[in-house]
Amino acid sequence: MKNIILQHWTGELDELAILSSKNIAAYAKKVGADYRLLRGNVFRENLTPPMQKLYMLDEEFDSYDYVVMLDMDVFVRKELDINIFTDVNGMGRHTPIQDQLVKKLVKLYPHLGNLNYPYWGGSIYRLDRNTRKLLRLHFNDKEMQTFSKPYHFEDEGVMHRLAVLADLKEREDLYLDGSVWNISSFEPDVANGYFIHIRTKITPSGPKRTKIENYRDLVKRGLIEE
């Protein structure tokens, strides 16, 4: 089996992004996968930075059985022995937040969304070759432009729309376990997570501080390899 983990960044890498890239590359090596950091507008020049992650569907990666795309504030829990390619099922993360988002999308754009189809959080995607090929058949530049505004669905909106067009109906096995994959750093049970998504909140109700401060706290607690 041949697999790859991708990350994407637009602009100059900040400290947390550099640390995330190093951490994820080390994990990829541990599980026998390739790693690549994508930079800049690799997908469409006119789309927002998060939407450049959609390049993960490109035929360039068709030699891989699975492609995983991670945000650059994601870290692997220290000494994790779970292989995301072989030990789990699912294509992406879905929690109550995604339930809210897909309802909002369908309300705003009933001609583009459908509650019977999956909606994945954009911080992690895990896609096999056949699914990637199926989804990219339905790229529509005009429709993608609808979501190309900061914090306005962006890659998540496009991926949902592609699932609708590909008739990839919602099923439990399309979702990773959101309690362990990309668990938010502020969650009380973050120590049980597999991948940790660094957020600005310190606890679920706040207050906030910089992501790098929260990262350093997790390192100090022994949850992330420095």
C-alpha positions as CSV (number, residue, x, y, z in Angstrom):
1,M,0.0,0.0,0.0
2,K,1.3,3.5,-1.0
3,N,0.0,6.5,1.0
4,I,0.8,10.1,1.4
5,I,0.0,12.9,4.0
6,L,-0.4,16.4,2.6
7,Q,-0.5,19.8,4.2
8,H,-1.0,23.2,2.6
9,W,0.1,26.7,3.4
10,T,-0.1,30.1,1.7
11,G,2.4,32.8,2.5
12,E,5.3,32.6,4.9
13,L,5.3,29.7,7.4
14,D,4.7,30.8,10.9
15,E,6.3,29.0,13.9
16,L,3.3,26.7,14.6
17,A,3.1,25.7,10.9
18,I,6.8,24.8,10.8
19,L,6.4,22.7,14.0
20,S,3.3,21.0,12.6
21,S,5.0,20.2,9.3
22,K,7.9,18.6,11.2
23,N,5.6,16.6,13.5
24,I,3.3,15.3,10.7
25,A,6.3,14.4,8.5
26,A,7.8,12.4,11.3
27,Y,4.5,10.5,11.7
28,A,4.2,9.9,8.0
29,K,7.7,8.3,8.1
30,K,6.7,6.2,11.1
31,V,3.7,4.7,9.3
32,G,5.6,4.3,6.0
33,A,3.8,7.1,4.1
34,D,5.2,9.9,2.0
35,Y,4.8,13.5,3.1
36,R,4.5,16.7,1.1
37,L,3.9,20.3,2.0
38,L,2.0,22.2,-0.7
39,R,2.6,25.9,-0.9
40,G,0.6,28.7,-2.5
41,N,-2.2,28.6,-5.1
42,V,-1.7,25.1,-6.2
43,F,-5.4,24.4,-7.0
44,R,-7.1,27.6,-8.4
45,E,-5.6,31.1,-8.4
46,N,-8.9,32.8,-7.7
47,L,-9.9,30.7,-4.6
48,T,-9.1,31.3,-0.9
49,P,-6.1,29.6,0.8
50,P,-8.1,26.9,2.5
51,M,-9.6,25.9,-0.8
52,Q,-6.2,25.1,-2.2
53,K,-6.4,21.9,-0.2
54,L,-8.7,20.6,-2.9
55,Y,-5.6,19.9,-4.9
56,M,-5.5,16.7,-2.9
57,L,-8.0,15.4,-5.5
58,D,-5.6,16.0,-8.4
59,E,-4.5,13.2,-10.6
60,E,-0.9,13.9,-9.5
61,F,-1.6,11.7,-6.4
62,D,-3.4,8.9,-8.2
63,S,-0.4,6.5,-7.6
64,Y,-1.4,6.6,-3.9
65,D,-4.0,4.3,-2.3
66,Y,-4.9,6.9,0.3
67,V,-4.3,10.7,0.5
68,V,-4.6,12.4,3.9
69,M,-4.8,16.2,4.1
70,L,-4.2,17.9,7.4
71,D,-4.3,21.6,8.5
72,M,-1.1,23.1,9.7
73,D,-2.1,23.5,13.3
74,V,-2.6,19.7,13.7
75,F,-0.2,17.5,15.7
76,V,0.1,13.8,16.4
77,R,-0.2,12.7,20.0
78,K,3.1,11.7,21.5
79,E,3.9,8.0,21.0
80,L,0.8,7.3,19.0
81,D,0.8,3.8,17.5
82,I,-2.4,4.0,15.5
83,N,-2.0,4.1,11.7
84,I,-4.5,6.4,10.0
85,F,-4.2,4.5,6.8
86,T,-4.8,1.0,8.0
87,D,-6.3,1.0,11.4
88,V,-9.5,3.2,10.8
89,N,-12.3,3.8,8.4
90,G,-13.7,7.2,7.4
91,M,-13.0,10.1,5.1
92,G,-13.3,13.1,7.4
93,R,-14.4,14.5,10.7
94,H,-18.0,15.1,11.5
95,T,-19.2,16.5,14.9
96,P,-22.2,18.6,16.1
97,I,-20.4,21.6,14.6
98,Q,-20.6,20.1,11.2
99,D,-24.3,19.3,11.7
100,Q,-24.8,23.1,12.3
101,L,-22.7,24.1,9.3
102,V,-24.4,21.8,6.8
103,K,-27.8,23.0,7.9
104,K,-26.7,26.6,7.4
105,L,-25.2,25.7,3.9
106,V,-28.5,24.0,2.8
107,K,-30.5,27.0,4.1
108,L,-28.4,29.5,2.2
109,Y,-27.8,27.4,-0.9
110,P,-30.6,24.8,-1.3
111,H,-29.6,24.3,-4.9
112,L,-26.1,23.2,-3.8
113,G,-26.4,21.4,-0.5
114,N,-28.4,18.4,0.7
115,L,-28.8,17.1,4.3
116,N,-28.7,13.5,3.1
117,Y,-25.0,13.9,2.0
118,P,-21.8,14.1,4.1
119,Y,-20.2,17.2,5.4
120,W,-16.6,16.9,6.6
121,G,-14.7,19.4,8.8
122,G,-11.8,20.8,6.7
123,S,-9.0,20.1,9.2
124,I,-8.6,16.5,8.1
125,Y,-9.5,14.5,5.0
126,R,-8.7,10.8,4.4
127,L,-9.6,9.7,0.8
128,D,-9.0,6.6,-1.2
129,R,-8.1,6.7,-4.9
130,N,-11.5,5.8,-6.3
131,T,-13.3,8.4,-4.1
132,R,-10.9,11.1,-5.2
133,K,-11.4,10.3,-8.8
134,L,-15.1,10.2,-8.4
135,L,-15.3,13.6,-6.6
136,R,-13.1,15.5,-9.0
137,L,-15.3,14.6,-12.0
138,H,-17.8,17.1,-10.6
139,F,-15.6,20.2,-10.2
140,N,-17.6,23.3,-11.2
141,D,-15.6,26.6,-11.0
142,K,-18.7,28.8,-10.8
143,E,-20.1,26.8,-7.9
144,M,-16.7,26.7,-6.1
145,Q,-16.6,30.5,-6.3
146,T,-19.7,30.7,-4.2
147,F,-17.8,29.3,-1.2
148,S,-14.6,31.3,-1.9
149,K,-14.9,33.9,1.0
150,P,-13.1,33.7,4.3
151,Y,-15.0,31.5,6.8
152,H,-17.8,30.9,4.3
153,F,-17.7,27.1,3.9
154,E,-14.7,27.2,1.5
155,D,-13.2,23.7,1.0
156,E,-15.8,22.2,3.2
157,G,-18.6,23.6,1.1
158,V,-17.0,22.3,-2.1
159,M,-16.4,18.8,-0.7
160,H,-20.0,18.6,0.4
161,R,-21.2,19.8,-3.1
162,L,-19.0,17.2,-4.8
163,A,-20.4,14.5,-2.6
164,V,-23.9,15.5,-3.6
165,L,-23.0,15.5,-7.3
166,A,-21.2,12.2,-7.0
167,D,-24.3,10.7,-5.1
168,L,-22.0,9.7,-2.2
169,K,-24.8,9.5,0.4
170,E,-24.2,10.0,4.1
171,R,-23.2,6.9,6.0
172,E,-21.5,6.3,9.4
173,D,-18.4,4.8,7.8
174,L,-17.7,8.0,5.9
175,Y,-16.8,9.7,9.1
176,L,-13.7,9.4,11.3
177,D,-14.2,9.4,15.1
178,G,-14.2,13.1,15.9
179,S,-13.5,12.3,19.6
180,V,-9.9,11.2,18.7
181,W,-9.1,12.4,15.2
182,N,-8.3,16.2,15.3
183,I,-9.7,16.6,18.7
184,S,-9.6,20.3,19.7
185,S,-6.7,21.2,22.1
186,F,-9.2,22.7,24.6
187,E,-11.2,19.5,25.2
188,P,-10.9,18.0,28.7
189,D,-10.1,14.6,27.2
190,V,-7.5,15.8,24.7
191,A,-5.0,13.3,26.2
192,N,-7.1,10.5,24.6
193,G,-6.9,12.0,21.2
194,Y,-4.9,10.6,18.3
195,F,-4.4,13.9,16.3
196,I,-4.7,17.2,18.2
197,H,-6.0,20.3,16.5
198,I,-4.5,23.4,18.2
199,R,-7.1,26.1,18.9
200,T,-7.0,29.5,20.6
201,K,-9.4,28.6,23.4
202,I,-7.9,27.2,26.6
203,T,-11.2,25.5,27.7
204,P,-14.4,24.9,25.7
205,S,-15.9,28.1,27.2
206,G,-12.7,30.2,26.9
207,P,-10.6,32.3,27.6
208,K,-8.3,32.5,24.6
209,R,-4.6,32.9,24.0
210,T,-2.3,32.3,21.0
211,K,-2.1,28.8,19.4
212,I,1.6,28.6,20.0
213,E,1.0,29.1,23.7
214,N,-1.5,26.3,23.8
215,Y,0.9,24.1,21.7
216,R,3.7,24.7,24.3
217,D,1.3,23.8,27.1
218,L,0.6,20.5,25.4
219,V,4.3,19.9,25.0
220,K,4.8,20.6,28.7
221,R,2.1,18.2,29.5
222,G,3.8,15.5,27.5
223,L,1.1,15.1,24.9
224,I,3.1,16.4,21.9
225,E,6.7,15.6,21.0
226,E,8.7,18.8,20.9
